[in-house]
Amino acid sequence: MQQVIYILCALTSLLCAILLFRGHARTGLQLLFWSGMCFSAITITNALLFIDLVIYPQGDLRPWRSGVTLVAYLMLLYGLIVESK
């Protein structure tokens, strides 16, 4: 059951990223672009979680997952700071 939840989380983040990029293409708002980039990185994090816990359980991808998550939130934070000016 855990495998299904991990896959659904990754697919949901991917769908959010696609919708945010479509919104950016339609309106040109930069905040939508940075939010799409954040969700793209969160999708990668969810894929790494699936790989770490299901496909390769004897390995430890926690540092990679944490690094990608940090980059995701830094991109969103950058977008929020730039758009507030």
N, C-alpha and C positions, 0 to 999 in steps of 0.2 A: 504494500500500500504506500510505503514511503516513496518508492520510485515514481509512482503516478503523481504524487504531490510535487516532487522535485521537477518533473517534466512540465506539469501544469504551471508552476511558478515561472519557469523559464519561458514558456509560451506566452504567458500573460505579460511578462516584461517586454518580450519581443513585440507583441501586439501594441502595447503602449508606446514603444519607441517608434513603430511604424506610423501610428496615428499622430504622434507629435511631429514627426518629420513631414507628414502630409499637411498638417496644419501650418507648419513653417513654410512649406512650398506655396501654400495658398495665400497666406497673409504676410509672410516676410518678417514676422516677429522673431527677434533673436532669442528671446527667452524660450520659445518653443524649440529652437535648435539645440540650446544647451540642455534643456530637459530631455530631448530625444537622445542626445549623447549620453546623458546620465543613465537613462533606461537601457541604452545599448550596452553600457558597461555592466549594469545590473544583470542583464541577460547573460553576459559572459560569466559573471559571478555564480549565477544559478546553474549554468552548465558545468562550471568547475565543481560546484557542490555535488552535482549528480555523478560526475566522474570520480570525485574523491570518495564518496560514501557508497556508491553502488558498483561502479566498474573496477575501481582500483582501491579497495578498502585498506589494503596493507600500507599504502602510501599516505603521505600527509601533504595535502595541497592547501592547508590553512593559511600559510603566509601569502601564497599567490591569491587566494580568495580575498584576504584582507587587503592586499595591495590594490587589487582591481576595484574593490568597494571604496577604498580611500580615493582613488582616482575619480570614480563616478561621482562621489559627493563633492569633491573639489571642483569638478567641471560644473556641477549645478550651482555651487557657491559662487564661482567665478561669473556665471551667467547672471545670477541674482545681483551681484555687486555691480557689474557693468550696466545692467538694465536699470538700476536704480538711479544712475547719474543723469 
